[in-house]
Amino acid sequence: MSDFSFERPLWLWFIVVVIICFMKCRAKESALIFPHLSILKKAADKKSFLPEFLKTLSIIATIVALAGPVKIDRSVTIKHKGYAIVLAIDASGSMKEGGFDKSNPAISKFDVVKRLVKDFIQKRENDNIGVVIFGSFSYIASPLSFNKDVIAKILEYLDIGIAGQKTAINDALIESVNLVKKSSAKSKIVILLTDGIDTASKTPPNIAVKLAKKYDVKIYTIGIGDRGMVDERFLHWIAEQTGGRAFFARDAKGLAKVYATIDKLEKSEIRGREFVKKDELYPYVLFVAILALLGYIYIYGKRGF
C-alpha cells in the first residue's frame, strides 16, 4: 500500500502567502495617456501570460519541494495464528523396514512417515514449520517456513540413511530446539518421531531437556513400529519434562491419528514484520521549479519584460 505525504507540511502555507501577494501586492506603474488603451492591454496581457505562469510555477514548486513530498510504501503486517513447529524425523537404517502400512506393506516406514508428514503440514496452514533429519547425526533439512510446498519438495528428496545408520535422538532434539527457540510464536513445539533408541548422541538427554525448558519449547514424542524396539519410557520422560505429550503408533493408521490429535492443538498468534520504504520526491519537484525559472529568465531577457 502506497501513501503520499509531506515531511514538512507547514511550508505549504507559504503558497497561500504567495497567492495573496500576487493578488494584493502588484507593483504600481506610472500612468500613460495612450489612445486605444484596451487593444494595447489585451496584447500586453497575452504577451505576459507565459512568463507570469513560469514565475508562479517556479515559486510554488520550490515551496512544495521544501515541504518534503514523499511516497511511502508499507507492506501489510501479516498475522498468523499457529505454532512454530519443528518436525524431527528419524532417517536411520531401521526406517527402511516395510509392513508399517498394512495397505501397502512393500513401502518403508520412512516413506510412510514422509507421506503423513506432508499431509500434516498442509493442514497446518498458519504454522511456521521446519524439518530436522537425524540418524548418526542430525541436520536442518528445512528452516522455519510458511511455504508448505517448498517443505514438501524438500521431503521428497530425503532418503533413509541420509544422516547415517544409527539414531542420535538427543542431538536431534538440541538441533530442533536451537532452530525454534528464536521464533516469535507464543507456542514453540518440537515433534520428534523415531522407531528406535538413542545409539549415537554425543550429548546426554538432560541437556536437550534443559535447553527446551529455557526457551519454553514443548516436545511431543512419537514412537512408531515395534514397541520392543522403542524406549517409550525415555520418550515419555522427555515429553513430561517439557510439557508435551508422548504418543505411540504401531502402524500408518495409528500415526495418522497421532498427527490428527496434534493438529487440534490450541493456536497462538505470530506477527509478520512490517516493512516501510520511503521515496523522496522533492528532487523531481525541484527540477520542475528550476526548469520553470530558467524558462522565465529566458523569456524575460528575450522579450524585455
C-alpha positions in Angstrom: 0.0 0.0 0.0 1.4 3.4 -1.0 0.8 6.7 0.8 1.7 10.3 -0.2 2.6 12.8 2.4 4.8 15.8 3.3 7.6 15.7 5.9 7.4 19.4 6.5 3.8 20.4 5.6 4.0 23.8 7.3 5.9 25.1 4.3 2.8 24.7 2.2 1.2 27.7 4.0 3.6 29.9 2.0 1.7 29.0 -1.1 -1.3 30.9 0.4 1.0 33.8 1.1 2.3 33.8 -2.5 -1.3 33.8 -3.9 -2.3 36.7 -1.6 0.8 38.6 -2.6 0.1 38.1 -6.3 -3.4 39.4 -5.8 -2.7 42.3 -3.4 1.0 43.3 -3.9 1.2 44.2 -7.6 3.8 46.7 -8.4 2.5 50.2 -9.2 3.4 51.5 -12.6 3.4 55.1 -13.9 0.3 56.0 -15.9 0.5 56.9 -19.6 -2.2 58.5 -21.7 -2.5 56.4 -24.8 -5.3 56.0 -27.4 -6.8 52.6 -27.9 -5.6 51.5 -24.5 -7.9 48.4 -24.4 -6.3 47.0 -27.5 -2.8 47.5 -26.1 -3.8 46.0 -22.7 -5.1 42.8 -24.4 -1.9 42.4 -26.3 0.2 43.0 -23.2 -1.8 40.5 -21.2 -1.4 37.9 -23.9 2.3 38.6 -24.1 2.9 38.4 -20.4 0.9 35.3 -19.5 3.7 32.7 -20.1 6.4 34.4 -18.1 4.0 35.0 -15.3 2.9 31.4 -15.3 6.5 30.2 -15.3 7.4 32.5 -12.4 4.4 31.3 -10.4 5.1 27.7 -11.1 8.8 28.1 -10.1 7.9 29.7 -6.8 5.1 27.2 -5.9 7.2 24.2 -7.0 10.1 25.4 -4.8 7.8 25.7 -1.8 6.4 22.2 -2.4 10.0 20.8 -2.6 10.8 22.5 0.7 7.7 20.8 2.2 9.4 17.4 1.6 7.0 15.3 -0.5 7.5 11.6 0.0 5.9 8.4 -1.2 5.6 5.7 1.5 5.2 2.0 0.6 4.1 -0.1 3.5 3.9 -3.9 3.4 0.8 -5.3 5.2 1.6 -6.8 8.6 0.9 -10.5 8.3 -0.7 -12.2 11.3 -0.6 -16.0 11.6 -2.4 -17.9 14.2 -0.4 -21.1 14.8 2.6 -22.7 16.2 6.3 -22.7 15.4 6.8 -26.4 14.8 10.0 -28.4 14.1 9.5 -31.9 12.9 12.4 -34.1 13.9 12.3 -37.2 11.8 14.3 -40.4 12.2 16.0 -41.4 9.0 18.2 -44.1 10.4 18.7 -47.5 8.8 15.8 -49.2 10.7 13.3 -46.9 9.0 13.8 -48.9 5.8 11.7 -51.7 7.1 8.3 -52.4 5.4 5.0 -53.5 6.7 4.2 -50.3 8.6 1.4 -49.5 6.2 -0.9 -52.6 6.0 -2.5 -51.4 2.8 1.0 -51.2 1.1 3.5 -53.3 3.1 6.2 -53.1 0.5 7.0 -49.4 1.2 9.3 -48.5 4.0 8.4 -46.8 7.3 10.3 -43.7 6.2 8.2 -43.3 3.0 5.0 -43.7 5.0 6.2 -41.1 7.5 7.1 -38.7 4.7 3.6 -39.1 3.2 1.9 -38.5 6.5 4.1 -35.6 7.4 3.3 -33.9 4.1 -0.4 -34.3 4.8 0.1 -32.9 8.3 2.0 -29.8 7.2 -0.6 -29.0 4.5 -3.3 -28.9 7.2 -1.3 -26.6 9.4 -1.7 -23.6 7.1 -0.9 -21.0 9.7 2.1 -22.7 11.3 5.7 -21.9 10.8 7.3 -25.3 10.2 10.9 -26.5 10.0 12.4 -30.0 9.5 15.3 -31.7 11.2 16.5 -35.1 10.0 18.6 -37.4 12.2 20.4 -40.7 12.0 24.0 -41.0 13.3 24.0 -37.2 13.3 21.3 -34.5 12.9 21.0 -31.6 10.5 18.4 -29.0 9.4 16.6 -30.1 6.3 14.4 -27.0 6.2 14.5 -23.9 8.3 11.2 -22.5 9.7 8.9 -21.5 6.8 5.3 -20.8 6.0 5.8 -22.2 2.5 4.5 -25.7 2.8 5.0 -26.6 -0.9 8.8 -26.0 -0.5 8.9 -28.1 2.6 7.0 -30.9 0.8 9.6 -30.7 -2.1 12.5 -31.0 0.4 10.9 -34.1 2.0 10.7 -35.8 -1.4 14.5 -35.6 -1.7 15.2 -37.1 1.7 16.0 -40.8 2.0 16.9 -43.4 4.5 20.5 -43.3 5.8 21.0 -39.7 4.6 22.2 -38.8 8.1 23.8 -42.2 8.9 22.5 -45.6 10.0 22.4 -45.1 13.8 20.0 -43.0 15.9 21.0 -39.7 17.7 17.8 -38.7 19.4 19.3 -36.2 21.9 21.4 -34.5 19.3 18.3 -34.1 17.1 16.4 -32.6 20.0 19.1 -30.0 20.6 19.2 -29.2 16.9 15.4 -28.8 16.8 15.3 -26.6 19.9 18.0 -24.3 18.6 16.0 -24.0 15.3 12.8 -23.0 17.0 14.0 -21.0 20.0 14.2 -17.6 18.3 10.7 -17.8 16.8 8.3 -15.1 17.7 5.5 -17.6 18.2 4.0 -17.8 21.7 3.9 -21.6 21.3 7.1 -23.4 20.2 6.9 -27.1 19.6 9.2 -30.0 18.6 7.6 -33.2 17.3 10.1 -36.0 17.4 9.4 -39.2 15.6 11.6 -42.3 16.0 11.4 -46.1 15.7 14.3 -46.9 17.9 16.5 -45.9 20.9 19.4 -43.4 21.1 22.6 -45.1 20.0 24.7 -42.2 18.6 24.1 -39.0 20.5 27.2 -37.1 21.8 25.1 -35.2 24.4 23.1 -36.5 27.4 19.3 -36.2 27.4 19.2 -33.7 30.2 21.0 -31.1 28.1 18.2 -31.2 25.5 15.5 -31.0 28.2 17.2 -28.1 30.0 17.5 -26.2 26.7 13.8 -26.8 25.8 12.7 -25.6 29.3 14.9 -22.5 28.9 13.2 -21.4 25.7 9.7 -22.7 26.6 9.7 -25.4 23.9 7.3 -28.3 24.2 8.5 -31.6 22.9 6.0 -34.1 21.6 7.4 -37.6 21.0 6.1 -40.3 18.7 7.4 -43.8 18.8 6.5 -46.0 15.8 6.7 -49.6 14.8 7.7 -52.4 17.2 7.1 -51.4 20.8 10.0 -53.6 21.9 12.4 -51.6 19.8 11.4 -48.2 21.2 12.4 -46.7 24.5 9.0 -45.5 25.4 9.9 -44.6 29.0 12.6 -42.3 27.7 10.2 -40.7 25.2 7.6 -40.2 27.9 10.1 -38.6 30.2 11.2 -36.1 27.6 7.6 -35.1 26.8 6.6 -34.9 30.5 9.7 -32.7 31.4 8.9 -30.2 28.7 5.1 -30.0 29.0 4.4 -32.0 25.8 2.8 -35.4 25.2 4.1 -38.8 24.2 2.4 -41.0 21.5 3.0 -44.4 20.0 1.8 -45.6 16.6 2.0 -49.3 15.7 1.1 -48.7 12.0 0.3 -46.0 9.5 -3.3 -45.6 10.6 -2.2 -45.1 14.2 0.4 -42.5 13.1 -2.3 -40.6 11.1 -4.4 -40.5 14.3 -1.5 -39.1 16.3 -0.9 -36.3 13.8 -4.7 -35.6 13.8 -4.5 -35.2 17.6 -1.6 -32.8 17.3 -3.5 -30.9 14.7 -6.1 -30.0 17.3 -3.6 -28.2 19.5 -4.6 -24.7 20.6 -3.3 -22.0 18.3 -1.3 -18.9 19.2 -0.5 -15.7 17.2 2.6 -15.0 15.1 3.1 -11.5 13.7 5.0 -10.8 10.5 7.3 -7.8 10.1 6.1 -4.5 8.7 8.5 -3.1 6.1 8.3 0.6 5.2 10.0 2.1 2.1 10.2 5.9 1.7 10.9 7.6 -1.6 11.9 11.2 -1.6 10.0 13.2 -4.3 11.4 16.7 -3.7 14.2 16.3 -6.4 11.6 15.9 -9.1 9.6 18.9 -7.9 12.7 21.0 -7.6 13.7 20.0 -11.1 10.4 21.4 -12.4 10.9 24.6 -10.4 14.4 25.1 -11.9 13.1 24.5 -15.4 10.3 27.0 -14.9 12.7 29.6 -13.5 15.1 29.1 -16.5 12.2 29.4 -18.9 11.1 32.6 -17.1 14.6 34.1 -17.3 14.9 33.2 -21.0 11.6 34.8 -22.0 12.1 37.8 -19.7 15.5 38.5 -21.3 14.3 37.9 -24.9 11.2 40.0 -24.7 12.4 42.6 -22.4 9.6 42.2 -19.8 
